[in-house]
Amino acid sequence: MLAYLVRHERGLVLFDTGRRRRPRDRGALPPPSPPPAGRALGGRVHIIPTPGHTDGHQSLVLRQPDGTVILAGQAHDCGSEFAWDHLARRAALDGVTQPLPPYRSWLDRLTDFDPRRVLFAHDCAVWEPSDG
C-alpha cells in the first residue's frame, strides 16, 4: 500500500492513495470507494475522489497558513499531465474556441481549493500556479 502519514491538529492521519498490491500477490484488496463529493476531516484537511491510476484513488488537500497543498498521489502520472489538464480547464473557462483537450472532471473540485502546491507519487516535480 502506498500512503502518506500526515500530522493533523487532532493527531496523525494515514492517507491511503488507493494503490494496492498487484492482483497476482496473495491478499490483494480492491481499492476503497470514496464518497463522490469527498470528505472533510476538520476544516483544514479534505479527502477528494480523484480517479486516475485506480478507480478508488483519492487526493489529500491540506489547507496551510501559506497556501493549500494537495497530495495528488497517482491522480496523474506526473506533474506535466496535471499542468496540461489545468491549462485545458483554464482555456475552457476563458472561452477559448474548440477544439480543446478534455480534462478530468474532478479538477474543478481540486481547483476550488486554490492550491499553491500539488505533489505526485511518481514524479519529483511540484506543480505551482503561475502568478500571471
Secondary structure, 3 states (H helix, E strand, C coil): CCEEEEEECCEEEEEECCCCCCCCCCCCCCCCCCCCCCEECCCCEEEEECCCCCCCCEEEEEEECCEEEEEEECCCCCHHHHHHHHHHHHHHHCCCCCCCCCCCCCHHHHHCCCEEEEEECCCCCEECCCCC
